[in-house]
Structures are given as structure tokens and as C-alpha cells.
Amino acid sequence: MTGVDIIGALLVVDRAVTDIAPAVRIKAGALPDNVVLPALLVRLVSSVESQPLKRRGTIRTVDRVSVTIRATTYAEQTAAIRAVRSACAGRTGDIAGATNASILTAGTGPDARGPGNSFEQTQDFRVSFDAPA
């Protein structure tokens, strides 16, 4: 389990997000060639596990997760960023099989031109959770 699983789970059940990009266009790892836009790409940027001296049943993990929005217009891009942030930021609890999850925003990337002259921007999150040891 990773922060990607947690963020992905929150995105595919959020109505505001899926109104912009249906669940079939929310992917982890890579977007397929010729994907219909708008689409969301969820990727792991970094992961740090706590290293307690004595092993317990769980390990606290902190992942930095990036959600890339790829859209056909700037207005679509900005609406998607707002929806993604709203769906994930400040969420806590047991999510997608992780316990004691907490999600904070970790910055919004610059506006960029993506493949095929698409509009692209990222929203990063700091995802903390307990995973089985």
C-alpha cells in the first residue's frame, strides 16, 4: 500500500472529481497514449518509513504524492486542481486499507504545456499512514 492507493481511492469516489475526469481516466503510474482529456495521473514522488528500534505491528509511512491534471483548456485545469485539492486535503482516518491516514497539501506545481498542447499542472500531497510491518 502507498499514498498513491490512498489518494487514488479518494479521487475515484469524489463526485466533483469524477464529473471532471471519470474514474477510468484516473490512473496511477502513467496515462495511456491518446487518453481522452481531462485525465488525472497519480504518482509517488517519495516515501519515508519510520525506523523504530523495536518492530511493532505497523510502520508509520509518509509519502509525497503528485496528482497531475492534464486538460484541454486552462479553465478545465484550474477546476480540476480545485476539485482534487478539495477531495483529498485534510482527510483523516482509515482509507484504502491504511490506518490512521492523514493528508495535507504539499504545494501546487506550475502551469505547463503537456503532450499534444494540453494544459497540465500538479497538486502534491503529504500522505501519512500506518502500514503493516
N, CA, C and O atoms as a MOPAC input file, in Angstrom:
PM7 MOZYME 1SCF
protein

 N      0.83700 1    -1.17100 1     0.00000 1
 C      0.00000 1     0.00000 1     0.00000 1
 C      0.88300 1     1.23600 1     0.00000 1
 O      1.92500 1     1.27500 1     0.65500 1
 N      0.44900 1     2.24100 1    -0.74400 1
 C      1.19300 1     3.50500 1    -0.80800 1
 C      0.21900 1     4.67000 1    -0.72800 1
 O     -1.00000 1     4.49600 1    -0.75700 1
 N      0.78800 1     5.84900 1    -0.62900 1
 C     -0.02700 1     7.05900 1    -0.67300 1
 C     -0.77000 1     7.18800 1    -1.99200 1
 O     -1.83000 1     7.81100 1    -2.04900 1
 N     -0.22200 1     6.60500 1    -3.05400 1
 C     -0.90700 1     6.61600 1    -4.35300 1
 C     -2.24400 1     5.88700 1    -4.24600 1
 O     -3.25200 1     6.34900 1    -4.78100 1
 N     -2.24900 1     4.74200 1    -3.55100 1
 C     -3.50000 1     3.99600 1    -3.35900 1
 C     -4.52300 1     4.82900 1    -2.59100 1
 O     -5.71000 1     4.83100 1    -2.91900 1
 N     -4.05100 1     5.53400 1    -1.57000 1
 C     -4.94000 1     6.33400 1    -0.73000 1
 C     -5.51400 1     7.50300 1    -1.52000 1
 O     -6.72700 1     7.71400 1    -1.51200 1
 N     -4.66300 1     8.26300 1    -2.20000 1
 C     -5.14500 1     9.40200 1    -2.99000 1
 C     -6.05200 1     8.91500 1    -4.11600 1
 O     -7.10600 1     9.50200 1    -4.35800 1
 N     -5.65600 1     7.85800 1    -4.79900 1
 C     -6.48700 1     7.30500 1    -5.88000 1
 C     -7.86300 1     6.91100 1    -5.39400 1
 O     -8.86200 1     7.18100 1    -6.06200 1
 N     -7.92700 1     6.27100 1    -4.22900 1
 C     -9.22000 1     5.85500 1    -3.67300 1
 C    -10.11700 1     7.05700 1    -3.38400 1
 O    -11.32300 1     7.00600 1    -3.62300 1
 N     -9.53300 1     8.12900 1    -2.87600 1
 C    -10.32700 1     9.32800 1    -2.59400 1
 C    -10.81700 1     9.99100 1    -3.88600 1
 O    -11.94900 1    10.47100 1    -3.94800 1
 N     -9.97100 1    10.01700 1    -4.90600 1
 C    -10.34000 1    10.68300 1    -6.15900 1
 C    -11.47900 1     9.97200 1    -6.87400 1
 O    -12.39700 1    10.62600 1    -7.37100 1
 N    -11.43700 1     8.63900 1    -6.93600 1
 C    -12.44200 1     7.91500 1    -7.74000 1
 C    -13.82100 1     7.89200 1    -7.09800 1
 O    -14.79600 1     7.54200 1    -7.76300 1
 N    -13.92800 1     8.25600 1    -5.82000 1
 C    -15.25000 1     8.29000 1    -5.18700 1
 C    -15.78000 1     9.70900 1    -5.00300 1
 O    -16.89200 1     9.89500 1    -4.50800 1
 N    -15.00400 1    10.69800 1    -5.39300 1
 C    -15.43600 1    12.08200 1    -5.22400 1
 C    -16.19900 1    12.55600 1    -6.46000 1
 O    -15.65100 1    12.57200 1    -7.56300 1
 N    -17.44000 1    12.93500 1    -6.28000 1
 C    -18.30900 1    13.30600 1    -7.40300 1
 C    -17.78000 1    14.50600 1    -8.19500 1
 O    -17.84200 1    14.51500 1    -9.42400 1
 N    -17.26400 1    15.51100 1    -7.49500 1
 C    -16.74600 1    16.69500 1    -8.19200 1
 C    -15.55700 1    16.32900 1    -9.08000 1
 O    -15.39900 1    16.88300 1   -10.16800 1
 N    -14.72900 1    15.40600 1    -8.62200 1
 C    -13.57400 1    14.97000 1    -9.40800 1
 C    -14.03200 1    14.14200 1   -10.60200 1
 O    -13.60600 1    14.38800 1   -11.73000 1
 N    -14.90400 1    13.15600 1   -10.35500 1
 C    -15.32800 1    12.27400 1   -11.45300 1
 C    -16.24800 1    12.97000 1   -12.45300 1
 O    -16.42300 1    12.48400 1   -13.57000 1
 N    -16.83100 1    14.09200 1   -12.06800 1
 C    -17.56900 1    14.90000 1   -13.05300 1
 C    -16.59600 1    15.53600 1   -14.05100 1
 O    -16.96100 1    15.80000 1   -15.19700 1
 N    -15.36300 1    15.77900 1   -13.61500 1
 C    -14.33400 1    16.35300 1   -14.47900 1
 C    -13.59500 1    15.25300 1   -15.23700 1
 O    -13.44500 1    15.32500 1   -16.45600 1
 N    -13.13600 1    14.23700 1   -14.51200 1
 C    -12.40800 1    13.11000 1   -15.10700 1
 C    -12.99700 1    11.82300 1   -14.54400 1
 O    -12.76800 1    11.50400 1   -13.37700 1
 N    -13.75100 1    11.07600 1   -15.34900 1
 C    -14.33200 1     9.81700 1   -14.86100 1
 C    -13.25600 1     8.88000 1   -14.31400 1
 O    -12.08700 1     8.98000 1   -14.68700 1
 N    -13.65600 1     7.97900 1   -13.43700 1
 C    -12.71300 1     7.07800 1   -12.77300 1
 C    -11.81000 1     6.33300 1   -13.75100 1
 O    -10.66200 1     6.04300 1   -13.41400 1
 N    -12.29000 1     6.01700 1   -14.94300 1
 C    -11.46000 1     5.30400 1   -15.92600 1
 C    -10.32000 1     6.17400 1   -16.45300 1
 O     -9.38500 1     5.65900 1   -17.06700 1
 N    -10.38800 1     7.48600 1   -16.22000 1
 C     -9.31300 1     8.38600 1   -16.65200 1
 C     -8.50000 1     8.90000 1   -15.47700 1
 O     -7.80000 1     9.90600 1   -15.59500 1
 N     -8.59000 1     8.21200 1   -14.34000 1
 C     -7.75300 1     8.49500 1   -13.18000 1
 C     -6.81900 1     7.29500 1   -13.04700 1
 O     -7.24900 1     6.20000 1   -12.68500 1
 N     -5.54500 1     7.51000 1   -13.34200 1
 C     -4.59500 1     6.40500 1   -13.44000 1
 C     -3.40200 1     6.60900 1   -12.51100 1
 O     -3.04500 1     7.73800 1   -12.17400 1
 N     -2.80200 1     5.51100 1   -12.10800 1
 C     -1.54400 1     5.54200 1   -11.36700 1
 C     -0.42000 1     5.19400 1   -12.32500 1
 O     -0.59400 1     4.37600 1   -13.22800 1
 N      0.72400 1     5.81100 1   -12.12700 1
 C      1.90900 1     5.46000 1   -12.91200 1
 C      2.05800 1     6.20100 1   -14.21200 1
 O      2.97000 1     7.01500 1   -14.35300 1
 N      1.18100 1     5.94300 1   -15.17700 1
 C      1.29500 1     6.57900 1   -16.49700 1
 C     -0.07200 1     6.63300 1   -17.16100 1
 O     -0.91200 1     5.75600 1   -16.95900 1
 N     -0.27900 1     7.66900 1   -17.95100 1
 C     -1.50100 1     7.75900 1   -18.74300 1
 C     -1.27000 1     7.04700 1   -20.07200 1
 O     -0.18000 1     7.13200 1   -20.63800 1
 N     -2.28700 1     6.34500 1   -20.57400 1
 C     -2.11300 1     5.68400 1   -21.87000 1
 C     -1.99900 1     6.70300 1   -22.99900 1
 O     -2.46100 1     7.83600 1   -22.86900 1
 N     -1.38200 1     6.29300 1   -24.10700 1
 C     -1.31100 1     7.15900 1   -25.28100 1
 C     -2.72800 1     7.50900 1   -25.73200 1
 O     -3.64700 1     6.69800 1   -25.62000 1
 N     -2.88200 1     8.70600 1   -26.23200 1
 C     -4.16600 1     9.17400 1   -26.76200 1
 C     -5.30200 1     9.12100 1   -25.74800 1
 O     -6.45200 1     8.88000 1   -26.11600 1
 N     -4.98800 1     9.34500 1   -24.47200 1
 C     -6.02900 1     9.38100 1   -23.45000 1
 C     -6.95400 1    10.56000 1   -23.72500 1
 O     -6.50700 1    11.62900 1   -24.14000 1
 N     -8.22800 1    10.35800 1   -23.49400 1
 C     -9.20700 1    11.43500 1   -23.61800 1
 C     -9.02400 1    12.36900 1   -22.42900 1
 O     -8.88000 1    11.91500 1   -21.29400 1
 N     -9.03000 1    13.65800 1   -22.68500 1
 C     -8.84200 1    14.65100 1   -21.62700 1
 C    -10.17100 1    15.24100 1   -21.19400 1
 O    -11.11400 1    15.29100 1   -21.98400 1
 N    -10.25800 1    15.68400 1   -19.96100 1
 C     -9.23400 1    15.73100 1   -18.93300 1
 C     -8.97800 1    14.35100 1   -18.31100 1
 O     -9.84300 1    13.47600 1   -18.30600 1
 N     -7.77600 1    14.19700 1   -17.79800 1
 C     -7.36300 1    12.95800 1   -17.14400 1
 C     -6.45600 1    13.30800 1   -15.96700 1
 O     -5.84800 1    14.37800 1   -15.93700 1
 N     -6.37300 1    12.39800 1   -15.00100 1
 C     -5.55400 1    12.60400 1   -13.81200 1
 C     -4.54300 1    11.47100 1   -13.69400 1
 O     -4.87500 1    10.30400 1   -13.90300 1
 N     -3.32500 1    11.82300 1   -13.36100 1
 C     -2.25300 1    10.85800 1   -13.17500 1
 C     -1.74300 1    10.97800 1   -11.74600 1
 O     -1.34500 1    12.06100 1   -11.31600 1
 N     -1.75300 1     9.87200 1   -11.00600 1
 C     -1.34300 1     9.86000 1    -9.60400 1
 C     -0.00800 1     9.11800 1    -9.51100 1
 O      0.09900 1     7.95600 1    -9.90300 1
 N      1.01700 1     9.81700 1    -8.98000 1
 C      2.36300 1     9.21800 1    -8.90300 1
 C      3.00700 1     9.43300 1    -7.54300 1
 O      2.77700 1    10.43900 1    -6.87200 1
 N      3.82100 1     8.45900 1    -7.16000 1
 C      4.60400 1     8.55800 1    -5.93800 1
 C      5.86500 1     9.36600 1    -6.22000 1
 O      6.61200 1     9.05200 1    -7.14600 1
 N      6.10000 1    10.40300 1    -5.42700 1
 C      7.29700 1    11.23500 1    -5.57100 1
 C      8.39300 1    10.73100 1    -4.63500 1
 O      9.54700 1    10.58300 1    -5.03800 1
 N      8.01900 1    10.46800 1    -3.37700 1
 C      8.98700 1     9.94800 1    -2.40800 1
 C      8.23900 1     9.24300 1    -1.28600 1
 O      7.04600 1     9.45800 1    -1.07200 1
 N      8.98000 1     8.38900 1    -0.57200 1
 C      8.39600 1     7.64300 1     0.53200 1
 C      9.42600 1     7.48000 1     1.63600 1
 O     10.57400 1     7.11700 1     1.37800 1
 N      9.01100 1     7.75000 1     2.86800 1
 C      9.89500 1     7.60100 1     4.02000 1
 C      9.14900 1     6.79100 1     5.07300 1
 O      8.04800 1     7.15200 1     5.49000 1
 N      9.76800 1     5.68400 1     5.49600 1
 C      9.19700 1     4.86000 1     6.56300 1
 C      9.91600 1     5.18100 1     7.85900 1
 O     11.13300 1     5.36400 1     7.87700 1
 N      9.14900 1     5.24900 1     8.95600 1
 C      9.79900 1     5.44500 1    10.25500 1
 C     10.60000 1     4.18700 1    10.57100 1
 O     10.26500 1     3.09600 1    10.11000 1
 N     11.64700 1     4.34700 1    11.35100 1
 C     12.50800 1     3.21600 1    11.65500 1
 C     12.63800 1     3.06300 1    13.17100 1
 O     13.64800 1     3.44400 1    13.76300 1
 N     11.59600 1     2.50000 1    13.78600 1
 C     11.64900 1     2.32300 1    15.24100 1
 C     12.69800 1     1.27300 1    15.62500 1
 O     12.99200 1     0.36200 1    14.85100 1
 N     13.24900 1     1.41600 1    16.82200 1
 C     14.23900 1     0.45500 1    17.30200 1
 C     13.61000 1    -0.91500 1    17.53300 1
 O     14.27000 1    -1.94300 1    17.37600 1
 N     12.36100 1    -0.92400 1    17.89900 1
 C     11.67100 1    -2.18700 1    18.14700 1
 C     10.49500 1    -2.28600 1    17.18300 1
 O      9.65900 1    -1.38400 1    17.12000 1
 N     10.43400 1    -3.36900 1    16.44400 1
 C      9.33600 1    -3.56500 1    15.47600 1
 C      8.01600 1    -3.74900 1    16.20300 1
 O      7.91600 1    -4.47200 1    17.19500 1
 N      7.01800 1    -3.07600 1    15.67800 1
 C      5.66400 1    -3.24000 1    16.18900 1
 C      4.81200 1    -3.73900 1    15.04800 1
 O      5.34600 1    -4.13800 1    14.01300 1
 N      3.52200 1    -3.73100 1    15.20300 1
 C      2.62200 1    -4.25200 1    14.17900 1
 C      2.49800 1    -3.38200 1    12.94700 1
 O      2.10900 1    -3.86200 1    11.88300 1
 N      2.83200 1    -2.08400 1    13.08200 1
 C      2.70900 1    -1.18400 1    11.93900 1
 C      3.93100 1    -0.28600 1    11.82300 1
 O      4.68700 1    -0.09700 1    12.77700 1
 N      4.09900 1     0.25300 1    10.64000 1
 C      5.17300 1     1.20700 1    10.37100 1
 C      4.53400 1     2.48800 1     9.86100 1
 O      3.72200 1     2.46200 1     8.93500 1
 N      4.89900 1     3.59800 1    10.46500 1
 C      4.41100 1     4.89800 1    10.01000 1
 C      5.16300 1     5.26500 1     8.73400 1
 O      6.39400 1     5.26200 1     8.70300 1
 N      4.41500 1     5.57800 1     7.69300 1
 C      4.99500 1     5.92400 1     6.40400 1
 C      4.49300 1     7.29400 1     5.98900 1
 O      3.32900 1     7.63000 1     6.20800 1
 N      5.37200 1     8.08300 1     5.39000 1
 C      4.99700 1     9.38400 1     4.85100 1
 C      5.37700 1     9.38600 1     3.37300 1
 O      6.55400 1     9.30100 1     3.02200 1
 N      4.36900 1     9.48500 1     2.51600 1
 C      4.57900 1     9.53000 1     1.07100 1
 C      4.25000 1    10.91700 1     0.54500 1
 O      3.30600 1    11.56400 1     1.00000 1
 N      5.03400 1    11.35600 1    -0.40700 1
 C      4.68100 1    12.55800 1    -1.16100 1
 C      4.09400 1    12.05800 1    -2.46500 1
 O      4.73400 1    11.30900 1    -3.20300 1
 N      2.86300 1    12.48200 1    -2.74200 1
 C      2.11800 1    12.01700 1    -3.90700 1
 C      1.76300 1    13.21100 1    -4.77500 1
 O      1.31900 1    14.24600 1    -4.27700 1
 N      1.96000 1    13.06000 1    -6.06400 1
 C      1.65700 1    14.11900 1    -7.02600 1
 C      0.49000 1    13.69100 1    -7.90100 1
 O      0.47900 1    12.58900 1    -8.44800 1
 N     -0.48300 1    14.56900 1    -8.02300 1
 C     -1.60000 1    14.34000 1    -8.93700 1
 C     -1.44100 1    15.33200 1   -10.08500 1
 O     -1.53000 1    16.54400 1    -9.88900 1
 N     -1.20700 1    14.80400 1   -11.27600 1
 C     -1.05600 1    15.64100 1   -12.46100 1
 C     -2.39000 1    15.71500 1   -13.17600 1
 O     -3.00600 1    14.69500 1   -13.48600 1
 N     -2.81900 1    16.92600 1   -13.42800 1
 C     -4.03400 1    17.16900 1   -14.19000 1
 C     -3.62000 1    17.47400 1   -15.61600 1
 O     -2.78100 1    18.34500 1   -15.84500 1
 N     -4.19400 1    16.77300 1   -16.56900 1
 C     -3.96700 1    17.07700 1   -17.98200 1
 C     -5.33800 1    17.39500 1   -18.57000 1
 O     -6.24900 1    16.56900 1   -18.51300 1
 N     -5.48400 1    18.60600 1   -19.14000 1
 C     -6.77700 1    19.09700 1   -19.59600 1
 C     -6.66800 1    19.74100 1   -20.97200 1
 O     -5.57100 1    20.00300 1   -21.46400 1
 N     -7.82100 1    19.99200 1   -21.58300 1
 C     -7.83600 1    20.61700 1   -22.91200 1
 C     -7.86400 1    22.13300 1   -22.83500 1
 O     -7.50200 1    22.80700 1   -23.79900 1
 N     -8.29600 1    22.69300 1   -21.67800 1
 C     -8.33900 1    24.14600 1   -21.51900 1
 C     -7.77700 1    24.53500 1   -20.14900 1
 O     -7.70900 1    23.71800 1   -19.23000 1
 N     -7.38400 1    25.79000 1   -20.04000 1
 C     -6.88100 1    26.29500 1   -18.76900 1
 C     -7.98700 1    26.28100 1   -17.71300 1
 O     -7.72600 1    25.96700 1   -16.55100 1
 N     -9.19800 1    26.61200 1   -18.09800 1
 C    -10.32200 1    26.60000 1   -17.15500 1
 C    -10.56400 1    25.18700 1   -16.61500 1
 O    -10.83500 1    25.01400 1   -15.42700 1
 N    -10.46800 1    24.18500 1   -17.48300 1
 C    -10.61100 1    22.78800 1   -17.05400 1
 C     -9.50700 1    22.41600 1   -16.07200 1
 O     -9.75800 1    21.74200 1   -15.07300 1
 N     -8.30000 1    22.85200 1   -16.35700 1
 C     -7.14700 1    22.57000 1   -15.49800 1
 C     -7.36000 1    23.15300 1   -14.10500 1
 O     -7.18000 1    22.44900 1   -13.11100 1
 N     -7.73400 1    24.40900 1   -14.01700 1
 C     -7.89100 1    25.05500 1   -12.70800 1
 C     -9.06600 1    24.46600 1   -11.92900 1
 O     -8.99300 1    24.33900 1   -10.70700 1
 N    -10.14200 1    24.10700 1   -12.61800 1
 C    -11.28100 1    23.46800 1   -11.95100 1
 C    -10.87700 1    22.10200 1   -11.39500 1
 O    -11.28400 1    21.72800 1   -10.29600 1
 N    -10.08200 1    21.37000 1   -12.15300 1
 C     -9.63400 1    20.05000 1   -11.70500 1
 C     -8.71800 1    20.16600 1   -10.49400 1
 O     -8.82400 1    19.36600 1    -9.56400 1
 N     -7.82900 1    21.13700 1   -10.49100 1
 C     -6.93900 1    21.34100 1    -9.33400 1
 C     -7.77100 1    21.60000 1    -8.08300 1
 O     -7.51600 1    21.01500 1    -7.03000 1
 N     -8.76100 1    22.47400 1    -8.20000 1
 C     -9.62800 1    22.76900 1    -7.04800 1
 C    -10.35200 1    21.51800 1    -6.56800 1
 O    -10.42200 1    21.27400 1    -5.36300 1
 N    -10.89000 1    20.72300 1    -7.48500 1
 C    -11.63100 1    19.51400 1    -7.12500 1
 C    -10.72400 1    18.47900 1    -6.46300 1
 O    -11.10600 1    17.85900 1    -5.47000 1
 N     -9.53300 1    18.29300 1    -7.00800 1
 C     -8.57800 1    17.33300 1    -6.44200 1
 C     -8.17800 1    17.75400 1    -5.03600 1
 O     -8.15400 1    16.92600 1    -4.12600 1
 N     -7.87000 1    19.01600 1    -4.85300 1
 C     -7.49100 1    19.52800 1    -3.53300 1
 C     -8.63000 1    19.32600 1    -2.53500 1
 O     -8.40500 1    18.88300 1    -1.40900 1
 N     -9.83600 1    19.64800 1    -2.94900 1
 C    -10.99900 1    19.51100 1    -2.07200 1
 C    -11.26500 1    18.04800 1    -1.69400 1
 O    -11.66400 1    17.76100 1    -0.56600 1
 N    -11.04600 1    17.13500 1    -2.62800 1
 C    -11.30900 1    15.70900 1    -2.38900 1
 C    -10.32500 1    15.08700 1    -1.40400 1
 O    -10.66700 1    14.12700 1    -0.71300 1
 N     -9.11200 1    15.62200 1    -1.33200 1
 C     -8.05100 1    14.95000 1    -0.57200 1
 C     -7.53100 1    15.71000 1     0.64600 1
 O     -7.25800 1    15.09700 1     1.67800 1
 N     -7.39300 1    17.00600 1     0.54800 1
 C     -6.75100 1    17.78800 1     1.61100 1
 C     -7.52900 1    17.71600 1     2.91600 1
 O     -8.74900 1    17.87600 1     2.94400 1
 N     -6.79700 1    17.47400 1     3.99100 1
 C     -7.40000 1    17.48000 1     5.31900 1
 C     -8.13300 1    16.20200 1     5.68400 1
 O     -8.75800 1    16.13600 1     6.74200 1
 N     -8.07400 1    15.20400 1     4.85000 1
 C     -8.76300 1    13.93700 1     5.14100 1
 C     -7.95300 1    13.13000 1     6.15000 1
 O     -6.72300 1    13.12300 1     6.11600 1
 N     -8.65900 1    12.45800 1     7.04100 1
 C     -8.02400 1    11.60500 1     8.04800 1
 C     -8.84500 1    10.34200 1     8.22000 1
 O    -10.00600 1    10.27700 1     7.81700 1
 N     -8.22200 1     9.33600 1     8.82500 1
 C     -8.93700 1     8.11000 1     9.14600 1
 C     -8.36800 1     6.90100 1     8.42400 1
 O     -7.24400 1     6.92300 1     7.92400 1
 N     -9.16600 1     5.85100 1     8.38300 1
 C     -8.78000 1     4.62200 1     7.69200 1
 C     -9.24600 1     4.73200 1     6.24900 1
 O    -10.44400 1     4.81800 1     5.98100 1
 N     -8.29800 1     4.72800 1     5.32100 1
 C     -8.59500 1     4.95600 1     3.90400 1
 C     -7.85300 1     3.91600 1     3.07800 1
 O     -6.64800 1     3.73400 1     3.24800 1
 N     -8.55300 1     3.24400 1     2.19900 1
 C     -7.96200 1     2.31000 1     1.22700 1
 C     -7.06700 1     1.26500 1     1.88900 1
 O     -6.01100 1     0.92800 1     1.35200 1
 N     -7.46800 1     0.75800 1     3.02700 1
 C     -6.69400 1    -0.26800 1     3.70800 1
 C     -5.60400 1     0.25300 1     4.62300 1
 O     -4.96900 1    -0.52900 1     5.33100 1
 N     -5.37400 1     1.55400 1     4.62500 1
 C     -4.38100 1     2.16000 1     5.51700 1
 C     -5.08600 1     2.66100 1     6.76800 1
 O     -6.22400 1     3.12700 1     6.70700 1
 N     -4.40800 1     2.56200 1     7.89400 1
 C     -4.98500 1     3.07500 1     9.12900 1
 C     -4.30400 1     4.38600 1     9.51400 1
 O     -3.15600 1     4.64700 1     9.15400 1
 N     -5.04400 1     5.19000 1    10.24900 1
 C     -4.53500 1     6.46700 1    10.75500 1
 C     -3.94900 1     7.35400 1     9.65700 1
 O     -2.92500 1     8.00800 1     9.85700 1
 N     -4.59200 1     7.36900 1     8.51900 1
 C     -4.11000 1     8.19700 1     7.40700 1
 C     -4.41100 1     9.66700 1     7.68300 1
 O     -5.42000 1    10.00900 1     8.29800 1
 N     -3.51800 1    10.51600 1     7.21700 1
 C     -3.76500 1    11.95900 1     7.24300 1
 C     -3.13400 1    12.55200 1     5.99000 1
 O     -2.03400 1    12.17400 1     5.58900 1
 N     -3.85700 1    13.49300 1     5.38100 1
 C     -3.42500 1    14.05000 1     4.10500 1
 C     -3.38100 1    15.56200 1     4.19400 1
 O     -4.35400 1    16.21200 1     4.57800 1
 N     -2.23200 1    16.10500 1     3.83100 1
 C     -2.03800 1    17.55200 1     3.78400 1
 C     -1.60300 1    17.94200 1     2.38100 1
 O     -0.98400 1    17.14500 1     1.67600 1
 N     -1.92300 1    19.15900 1     1.97600 1
 C     -1.40200 1    19.62500 1     0.69600 1
 C      0.09300 1    19.85900 1     0.84000 1
 O      0.58600 1    20.16500 1     1.92500 1
 N      0.81100 1    19.71000 1    -0.27900 1
 C      2.26400 1    19.89300 1    -0.25900 1
 C      2.71400 1    20.70800 1    -1.45800 1
 O      3.82100 1    20.52700 1    -1.96500 1
 N      1.85000 1    21.60500 1    -1.90900 1
 C      2.22500 1    22.50200 1    -2.99300 1
 C      1.53800 1    22.20300 1    -4.31300 1
 O      1.16200 1    21.06800 1    -4.60500 1
 N      1.38700 1    23.25500 1    -5.09500 1
 C      0.82400 1    23.15500 1    -6.43900 1
 C      1.92100 1    23.53600 1    -7.41600 1
 O      2.61300 1    24.53700 1    -7.23100 1
 N      2.07400 1    22.72300 1    -8.46200 1
 C      3.13100 1    22.95700 1    -9.43900 1
 C      2.76800 1    24.07100 1   -10.40900 1
 O      1.66000 1    24.60700 1   -10.37400 1
 N      3.70700 1    24.40800 1   -11.26800 1
 C      3.47600 1    25.47900 1   -12.24000 1
 C      2.55400 1    25.04100 1   -13.36600 1
 O      2.39200 1    23.84800 1   -13.62500 1
 N      1.95400 1    26.01600 1   -14.02800 1
 C      1.21600 1    25.73200 1   -15.25600 1
 C      2.23100 1    25.26400 1   -16.29100 1
 O      3.31200 1    25.83900 1   -16.41300 1
 N      1.88400 1    24.23200 1   -17.02600 1
 C      2.81300 1    23.72600 1   -18.04300 1
 C      2.02300 1    23.27600 1   -19.26400 1
 O      0.82400 1    23.00800 1   -19.18700 1
 N      2.71400 1    23.19900 1   -20.37800 1
 C      2.12600 1    22.62800 1   -21.58900 1
 C      2.46600 1    21.14600 1   -21.58300 1
 O      3.63000 1    20.76100 1   -21.46900 1
 N      1.43400 1    20.32400 1   -21.70600 1
 C      1.63700 1    18.88800 1   -21.71800 1
 C      1.65100 1    18.34500 1   -23.13400 1
 O      1.64300 1    19.11200 1   -24.09800 1
 N      1.67100 1    17.03600 1   -23.26400 1
 C      1.65300 1    16.39900 1   -24.58300 1
 C      0.45000 1    16.85400 1   -25.40600 1
 O     -0.63600 1    17.06700 1   -24.86700 1
 N      0.64800 1    16.99900 1   -26.70000 1
 C     -0.44900 1    17.39400 1   -27.58800 1
 C     -0.99200 1    18.77100 1   -27.30200 1
 O     -2.16400 1    19.04500 1   -27.55800 1
 N     -0.13900 1    19.65500 1   -26.76600 1
 C     -0.54600 1    21.02200 1   -26.43000 1
 C     -1.62800 1    21.07800 1   -25.35000 1
 O     -2.41100 1    22.02600 1   -25.30000 1
 N     -1.67000 1    20.06500 1   -24.48900 1
 C     -2.63700 1    20.06000 1   -23.39400 1
 C     -2.16600 1    21.00100 1   -22.28900 1
 O     -1.01500 1    21.43700 1   -22.27100 1
 N     -3.06300 1    21.29800 1   -21.38600 1
 C     -2.76300 1    22.12100 1   -20.21800 1
 C     -2.49800 1    21.17000 1   -19.06100 1
 O     -3.25500 1    20.22200 1   -18.85100 1
 N     -1.42000 1    21.41900 1   -18.30200 1
 C     -1.01000 1    20.46900 1   -17.27400 1
 C     -0.55800 1    21.20600 1   -16.02500 1
 O      0.08400 1    22.25500 1   -16.09700 1
 N     -0.90400 1    20.63800 1   -14.88300 1
 C     -0.47700 1    21.18100 1   -13.59600 1
 C     -0.53300 1    20.06200 1   -12.57000 1
 O     -1.30500 1    19.11500 1   -12.72400 1
 N      0.28700 1    20.16600 1   -11.51500 1
 C      0.28500 1    19.14300 1   -10.47100 1
 C     -0.15100 1    19.71800 1    -9.13400 1
 O      0.07500 1    20.88700 1    -8.82200 1
 N     -0.78000 1    18.85400 1    -8.36300 1
 C     -1.09700 1    19.15100 1    -6.97000 1
 C     -0.43700 1    18.04800 1    -6.15400 1
 O     -0.70800 1    16.86600 1    -6.36500 1
 N      0.43300 1    18.43800 1    -5.21700 1
 C      1.12100 1    17.46300 1    -4.38400 1
 C      0.45900 1    17.35700 1    -3.01900 1
 O     -0.15100 1    18.30200 1    -2.52000 1
 N      0.60300 1    16.17100 1    -2.43300 1
 C      0.06100 1    15.88900 1    -1.10400 1
 C      1.11500 1    15.17700 1    -0.26700 1
 O      1.96600 1    14.45300 1    -0.78500 1
 N      1.03400 1    15.40300 1     1.03600 1
 C      1.83700 1    14.66600 1     2.02400 1
 C      0.86700 1    13.69100 1     2.67800 1
 O     -0.05300 1    14.09400 1     3.38800 1
 N      1.08500 1    12.40100 1     2.42700 1
 C      0.16800 1    11.35800 1     2.89400 1
 C      0.88400 1    10.53400 1     3.97200 1
 O      1.86400 1     9.84600 1     3.68600 1
 N      0.39600 1    10.60900 1     5.19200 1
 C      0.95200 1     9.83300 1     6.30700 1
 C     -0.02500 1     8.72600 1     6.65800 1
 O     -1.23500 1     8.94700 1     6.68800 1
 N      0.50100 1     7.52000 1     6.92700 1
 C     -0.37600 1     6.40600 1     7.25800 1
 C      0.41400 1     5.29200 1     7.96400 1
 O      1.64100 1     5.23000 1     7.89200 1
 N     -0.32500 1     4.43000 1     8.63600 1
 C      0.27100 1     3.24500 1     9.25100 1
 C      0.03500 1     2.06700 1     8.32800 1
 O     -1.08900 1     1.82700 1     7.88600 1
 N      1.09500 1     1.33600 1     8.03800 1
 C      1.01800 1     0.15600 1     7.18000 1
 C      1.52100 1    -1.05000 1     7.97800 1
 O      2.33100 1    -0.89700 1     8.89100 1
 N      1.04400 1    -2.23900 1     7.63800 1
 C      1.53400 1    -3.43400 1     8.35700 1
 C      3.05400 1    -3.55800 1     8.24800 1
 O      3.63700 1    -3.28800 1     7.19800 1
 N      3.68300 1    -3.97000 1     9.34400 1
 C      5.14800 1    -4.12200 1     9.37600 1
 C      5.61100 1    -5.28900 1     8.53800 1
 O      6.81100 1    -5.55300 1     8.45700 1

